[in-house]
């Protein structure tokens, strides 16, 4: 940018016209008069004086006469001092009021010099009459140009209307009759200067002329409508210069290597040659840009007036780009060599070599500026990228392991992202990254997962799994493929835990560990993706129910082992967390009623034998089950706790009753009253109790039935336990034993040796239970009895004697009853009891379906029932329930079609 207020080298003389008054008499006044101009659009100060010769703004000249009005004409004058008339004016005017485009009131204040002549006196008198009068200018249009050449303004013809003395005078300004003309040869001489300046810029030599002077010359030419020719001449000289540049590239020497050189040397020399060529192209481009910036700064006025008004013409900068593109880059040989060189440099960088990144950035910026980036470079670049990474993906998938391959892919993506930031155009980002992802990931999704996912999951490789999920998330459909393999892995791994009977002892613990592992992977690696969470739940639900009933049974036993007294593995907080985890596994089980049956049986043992580790933990587990399955599920379990609490109250009352009755004896009886509907079903066993115990039972029966008439008491001897006081050679001991063990030990108060058959006959205990009882007393850790012959198992004919030499460090010794291992028949009986409970649910489902459908075929009914039931049912059992409902008149067979059922309202 250059300032626009410089005078032209050879400005033309300005024309000024002075029109005489109507009477033809003119006179010059001896006094010099001035007017002050106060114009808001003028940057000069208020009191600056404008002479008719030296000022660049309009200065009115005036010839006055006492007898006639004067005509005042304005003209523009240049700074070169062109004369306005044949004689110098002796008056100066000052405009004091502001100028507007509608009208201008000028307050004329004439200052006269003192004179003794009559003419001067008359003039002074006349000026006094005109004082404080307004002079109206109907139109003011002063053509002013900063370059010193004045354009004629369009205004009406000026006339100064004469009137009577004292009346208002009208001042009108008119155009020049003749337009100012340029001097001869001005255009040619000026262009010659400009041409020399442009050539000096192109040749990188010094410019002889001042840049401001050159800028002013362009402005002068444009002011006289020579813009079109000037633009054409400028384009031609630029085009000639650019055409001359192409020869250096067409004739650029391409190195020819001897045939004896190997391929590596050939590649190296060709690469070196390409770099030199690219540097030459880049230098040419940088020089061109610098030159066009200088040229445009000189021809800026042309660029901002003529070019701007002609929308079809490119700006000077765009013209330079167009010429460079047309004559340099569009040359096929030059363009191919340039693109090949750029691609070669990028390939070398991808292979790990160091390259000149600034050179690439400059060249690609050039292609972008020339608007050939996408057509000439990007298309080929993406093709080469696709080819490179397709081959690399195929090769590395066979050579490397999955974790190593994933890290390589991530590294490649980071490198390409860095290239986009450093020298590639932003428009290339999306297709480039998509190409890398497609060739290195998209084409190998299934292969990656089949080859390495199970290995990563088995070894719990958290970082590698996180990277796997991150990379697969970038590819369309990648997460879905990963999700499917994730489900398959959980099902396969979980099935190995559940189905294998050899793992029954550790099944629940392994399930809990597997669940923790899977949850950790989802939280850390898969970013808590809901799809993976839901898929995990579905997979667990599928494999854990492949083996009906057994997982539910084992979970119940696992809970029993944790809640039983003597479990010192965990604190209360850890126990609570463990129960929460078990409840998560419990949710996946269909046969929750199986869990209830086994859990209730184990809970009864813990409550009756006093083996519960913590009442708070028991109630916490109960509340969790209630929250998960509803109040109906836990109603019987809650009833068991209520029975235990009521039994404590009853025993307090019974002790008071015993004290009031003064019953003799040293046996303290404690009884638990159990509601049969709440507790598991126990097979009653009749045994021969000592008379003291029988008497106490009768007393309690009388006491209880006296309070609760209409109830029936049934004694369960299998659940009883006692504390016996025994005396050995070492001293007195207390033995905490079961009721069956008590009956056996009490026999040795009557004799020293008894056989198995004698004990069985005396106690009435069932054979299998008696053998386990004797085994616990004679073959366990605390051997209060001696068996002969010695052995681990109790056989027929074995004889038992009291071990007087029994020793133990404790005073109270608990002798555990040897637990009978659950046989297949007992498990089947438990399952059968569960099925009996399930019958009500099956009946309700069948009636609900038939009530809604009214008529239904057998196959459709069975299908609907299976959809509603959460537990497995055998078709034969289901058919029995249908027959039972027909017998009870809930439904009937259709008379015409026996395979169809009708609902009976």
Residue pairs with C-beta under 8 A, 6 or more apart in sequence:
1 297
1 300
2 211
2 212
2 215
2 216
2 297
2 300
3 212
4 146
4 147
4 215
4 216
4 219
4 301
5 146
5 147
6 146
6 147
6 148
6 212
6 213
6 215
6 216
7 78
7 79
7 80
7 147
7 148
7 216
8 147
8 148
8 149
8 216
8 217
8 220
9 190
9 213
9 217
10 182
10 183
10 186
11 78
11 79
11 80
11 148
11 149
12 78
12 149
12 180
12 181
12 182
12 183
13 78
13 80
13 82
13 180
14 75
14 76
14 77
14 78
14 82
14 84
14 150
14 180
15 75
15 176
15 177
15 178
15 180
16 52
16 61
16 73
16 75
16 77
16 84
16 85
17 73
17 75
17 176
17 177
18 61
18 63
18 71
18 73
18 84
18 85
19 71
19 73
20 26
20 63
20 71
21 63
21 65
21 68
21 69
21 70
21 71
21 162
22 68
22 69
22 162
23 65
23 67
23 68
25 65
25 67
25 68
26 63
26 65
27 63
27 64
27 65
27 66
27 119
28 63
28 87
28 90
29 64
29 90
29 91
29 112
29 120
29 123
30 90
30 113
30 115
30 117
30 120
31 90
31 91
31 111
31 112
31 113
31 115
31 120
31 123
32 90
32 91
32 92
32 113
33 91
33 92
33 93
33 110
33 111
33 112
34 49
34 91
34 92
34 93
34 94
34 111
35 60
35 92
35 93
35 94
35 95
35 96
35 106
35 108
36 46
36 47
36 94
36 95
36 96
37 50
37 57
37 94
37 95
37 96
37 99
38 46
38 95
38 96
38 97
38 98
39 95
39 98
39 99
40 98
40 99
41 99
42 57
44 57
49 92
49 94
50 57
50 58
50 59
51 59
51 92
52 59
52 60
52 61
52 77
52 84
52 89
52 92
53 77
53 81
53 82
53 83
53 84
53 88
54 77
54 79
54 81
55 77
56 76
56 77
56 78
56 79
56 144
56 148
57 76
57 142
57 144
58 74
58 75
58 76
58 142
58 144
58 173
59 74
59 75
59 77
59 84
59 93
60 72
60 73
60 74
60 93
60 171
60 173
61 72
61 73
61 75
61 84
61 85
61 89
61 91
62 70
62 72
62 89
62 91
62 93
63 70
63 71
64 70
64 91
64 123
66 119
66 122
66 123
66 126
68 162
69 160
69 161
69 162
69 163
69 169
70 160
71 158
71 159
71 160
72 158
72 160
72 171
73 158
73 173
73 174
74 142
74 158
74 173
75 84
75 176
76 142
76 143
76 144
76 150
77 84
77 150
78 148
78 149
78 150
79 148
80 148
94 109
95 104
95 106
96 106
96 107
96 109
97 104
97 105
97 106
97 107
98 104
99 140
101 139
101 140
103 136
103 137
103 138
104 136
104 137
104 140
105 134
105 135
105 136
106 134
106 135
106 137
106 171
107 132
107 134
108 130
108 131
108 133
108 135
109 131
110 127
110 130
110 131
112 120
112 123
112 124
112 127
115 121
115 124
126 165
129 165
129 166
130 169
133 166
133 168
133 169
134 168
135 168
135 169
135 170
135 171
136 168
136 170
136 171
137 170
137 171
137 172
137 173
138 156
138 170
138 172
139 155
139 156
139 172
139 173
140 155
140 173
141 153
141 154
141 155
141 173
142 153
142 173
143 150
143 151
143 152
143 153
144 150
144 151
145 151
145 223
147 216
147 219
147 220
147 223
149 180
149 220
149 223
150 180
151 223
152 175
152 176
152 179
152 180
153 175
154 175
155 172
155 173
155 174
155 175
156 172
156 174
157 172
157 174
158 171
158 172
158 173
158 174
159 170
159 172
160 169
160 170
160 171
160 172
161 169
161 170
162 169
163 169
182 220
182 224
186 220
187 221
187 226
190 217
190 220
190 221
191 221
191 230
191 233
193 209
193 214
193 217
194 214
194 217
194 218
194 230
194 234
194 298
194 299
195 233
195 237
196 207
196 208
196 209
197 207
197 208
197 209
197 214
197 298
198 234
198 237
198 238
198 295
198 298
199 237
199 241
200 206
200 207
200 208
201 207
201 291
201 294
201 295
202 241
202 291
204 287
207 214
211 297
211 298
214 298
215 297
215 298
215 300
215 301
218 230
218 298
218 299
218 300
218 301
218 302
219 301
221 227
221 230
222 230
222 301
222 302
222 305
222 306
227 302
227 305
227 306
228 306
230 299
230 302
230 306
231 302
231 306
231 307
231 313
234 295
234 299
234 302
234 316
235 319
235 323
238 292
238 295
238 319
238 320
238 323
239 323
239 327
242 288
242 323
242 324
242 327
242 328
243 327
245 284
245 288
245 327
245 328
246 327
246 328
246 331
246 334
248 280
248 284
249 277
249 280
249 281
249 284
249 328
249 331
249 333
249 334
249 337
250 331
250 333
250 334
252 277
252 280
252 337
254 273
255 269
255 270
255 273
257 265
257 266
257 269
257 270
261 269
270 344
271 344
271 348
274 337
274 340
274 341
274 344
274 345
275 341
275 345
275 356
275 359
277 337
277 338
277 341
278 338
278 341
278 342
278 345
278 359
278 363
279 359
281 334
281 338
281 363
281 366
282 359
282 362
282 363
282 366
284 328
285 324
285 362
285 363
285 366
286 362
288 320
288 324
289 320
291 320
292 316
292 317
292 320
293 317
295 316
295 320
296 303
296 315
296 316
296 317
296 320
299 316
302 316
303 315
303 316
306 313
307 313
307 314
307 315
307 316
314 322
321 369
321 370
321 371
324 370
325 370
325 371
325 372
328 334
329 335
329 338
329 366
329 367
329 370
329 372
329 376
330 372
335 372
335 376
338 363
339 376
339 377
339 380
342 360
342 363
342 364
342 377
342 381
343 380
343 381
343 384
345 355
345 356
345 359
345 360
346 360
346 381
346 384
346 419
347 384
347 388
348 355
349 355
349 357
349 419
350 388
350 415
357 422
357 423
360 422
360 423
361 422
361 423
364 373
364 377
364 423
364 424
364 425
367 373
367 376
367 377
368 425
373 425
373 427
374 427
378 425
378 427
378 428
378 431
381 428
381 432
382 428
382 431
382 432
382 435
385 432
385 435
385 436
386 435
386 438
386 439
389 412
389 435
389 436
389 439
389 440
390 439
390 443
392 439
392 440
393 439
393 440
393 443
393 444
396 405
396 408
397 405
397 444
397 447
397 448
397 451
400 408
401 452
402 448
402 451
402 452
402 453
402 455
402 456
402 464
402 468
403 452
403 456
403 461
403 464
405 448
406 448
406 464
406 467
406 468
406 471
407 467
409 440
409 441
409 471
410 467
410 470
410 471
412 436
412 440
413 433
413 436
413 437
413 471
413 474
416 432
416 433
416 436
417 429
417 433
419 432
420 426
420 428
420 429
420 432
424 432
437 474
437 475
438 475
441 448
441 471
441 472
441 474
441 475
441 478
442 475
442 476
442 478
445 472
445 475
445 477
445 478
445 481
445 482
446 481
448 468
449 481
449 482
449 485
450 485
453 468
453 482
453 485
453 486
453 489
454 489
455 461
456 464
456 465
456 468
457 465
457 489
457 493
457 521
460 517
460 521
462 520
462 521
462 524
462 525
465 521
465 525
465 526
466 524
466 525
468 482
468 525
469 479
469 482
469 525
469 526
469 527
471 478
472 478
472 479
472 481
472 482
473 479
479 529
479 531
483 531
483 532
483 535
486 532
486 535
486 536
487 535
487 538
487 539
490 518
490 535
490 536
490 539
490 540
490 543
491 539
491 542
491 543
493 514
494 511
494 514
494 539
494 540
494 543
494 544
495 543
495 546
496 503
497 503
497 507
497 510
497 511
497 514
498 507
498 511
498 543
498 544
498 546
498 547
498 550
498 551
499 546
499 547
503 510
504 550
504 554
507 551
507 554
508 551
508 554
508 555
508 558
508 582
508 585
509 558
511 544
511 551
511 585
512 578
512 581
512 582
512 585
515 540
515 581
515 584
515 585
516 581
518 536
519 536
522 528
522 529
522 532
522 533
522 536
526 532
537 588
540 585
540 588
541 588
544 551
544 585
544 588
544 589
545 551
545 588
545 589
545 590
545 591
545 872
548 590
548 591
548 871
548 872
549 591
549 594
549 831
549 834
551 589
552 589
552 591
552 592
552 594
552 595
552 598
553 594
553 595
553 598
553 827
553 830
555 582
555 585
555 586
555 589
555 595
556 594
556 595
556 598
556 599
556 602
557 598
557 602
558 582
559 579
559 582
559 599
559 602
559 621
560 599
560 602
560 603
560 605
560 606
561 567
562 569
562 570
562 575
562 578
562 579
562 613
563 606
563 612
563 613
563 614
563 617
563 618
563 621
564 606
564 611
564 612
564 613
565 606
565 610
565 611
565 612
565 613
566 611
566 613
567 613
570 578
572 614
572 616
572 617
575 614
575 617
576 617
576 620
579 617
579 620
579 621
579 624
580 624
583 624
583 625
583 628
586 592
586 595
586 628
587 628
589 595
590 870
590 871
590 872
591 834
591 870
591 871
591 872
592 629
592 633
592 870
592 871
593 834
593 837
593 838
593 871
594 831
594 834
594 871
596 633
596 637
597 680
597 830
597 833
597 834
597 837
598 830
599 637
600 636
600 637
600 640
600 679
600 680
601 680
601 830
603 618
603 637
603 640
604 640
604 679
604 680
605 611
606 612
606 618
607 640
607 641
607 644
608 672
608 719
609 719
609 721
612 618
618 641
619 641
622 634
622 637
622 638
622 641
625 633
625 634
625 637
626 633
626 634
626 638
636 677
636 678
637 678
639 675
639 677
639 678
640 674
640 678
640 679
643 672
643 673
643 674
643 675
643 678
643 679
644 672
646 673
647 671
647 672
647 673
650 671
650 673
650 704
651 670
651 671
653 703
653 707
654 669
654 671
654 700
654 703
654 704
657 703
658 699
661 699
663 696
663 699
665 692
665 695
665 696
667 692
667 693
667 696
669 693
669 696
669 697
669 700
671 700
673 704
674 716
676 714
681 833
682 716
682 718
682 719
683 718
684 714
684 715
684 716
684 717
685 717
685 718
685 765
685 766
685 769
686 717
686 764
687 717
687 739
687 740
687 743
687 763
687 764
687 765
688 743
688 762
688 763
688 764
689 697
689 717
689 743
690 743
690 746
697 715
701 713
704 711
704 713
705 711
705 713
717 739
717 740
718 739
718 740
718 769
719 739
720 738
720 739
721 736
721 737
721 738
721 739
722 736
722 737
722 738
722 739
722 741
722 742
723 734
723 735
723 736
723 737
723 812
724 734
724 735
724 737
724 742
724 745
724 746
725 732
725 733
725 734
725 735
726 732
726 733
726 734
726 735
726 745
726 784
727 733
728 803
728 804
728 805
728 806
728 807
729 804
729 805
730 805
730 806
730 807
730 808
732 811
733 806
733 808
733 811
733 812
733 813
734 811
734 812
734 813
735 745
735 782
735 784
735 812
735 813
735 815
736 812
736 813
736 814
736 815
737 745
737 814
737 815
737 817
738 773
738 817
740 763
740 765
740 769
740 770
740 773
740 817
741 773
741 776
741 777
741 815
741 817
743 763
743 765
744 759
744 763
744 765
744 770
744 773
744 774
744 777
744 785
745 777
745 784
745 785
747 754
747 759
747 762
747 763
748 754
748 785
748 801
748 802
752 801
752 802
753 799
753 800
753 801
754 762
754 799
754 800
755 797
755 798
755 799
755 800
756 770
756 771
756 774
756 794
756 795
756 796
756 797
756 798
756 799
756 800
757 796
759 765
759 770
759 774
759 800
760 767
760 770
763 770
765 773
768 820
769 820
771 793
771 794
772 817
772 818
772 820
773 817
773 818
774 785
774 787
774 794
774 798
774 800
775 792
775 793
775 794
775 818
776 815
776 816
776 817
776 818
777 783
777 784
777 785
777 800
777 815
778 784
778 785
778 786
778 787
778 794
778 800
779 787
779 791
779 792
779 793
779 794
780 815
780 816
780 818
782 806
782 808
782 813
782 815
783 803
783 806
784 802
784 803
784 806
784 815
785 800
785 801
785 802
785 803
786 800
786 801
786 802
786 803
787 794
787 798
787 799
787 800
788 798
788 799
788 800
788 801
789 798
791 798
835 877
838 871
838 873
839 881
841 869
842 865
842 869
842 873
842 877
842 878
842 881
843 881
843 884
843 885
845 865
845 868
845 869
846 861
846 865
846 881
846 882
846 885
846 890
846 891
847 885
847 890
847 891
848 868
849 856
849 861
849 864
849 865
849 868
850 856
850 861
850 890
850 891
850 901
850 903
851 903
853 864
853 903
854 902
854 903
855 894
855 900
855 901
855 902
855 903
856 864
856 900
856 901
857 899
857 900
857 901
858 882
858 899
858 900
858 901
859 899
861 882
861 901
862 875
862 878
865 873
865 878
866 873
882 891
882 901
885 891
886 892
886 893
886 901
889 904
890 903
890 904
891 901
891 902
891 903
891 904
892 901
892 902
892 904
893 900
893 901
893 902
894 900
894 901
894 902
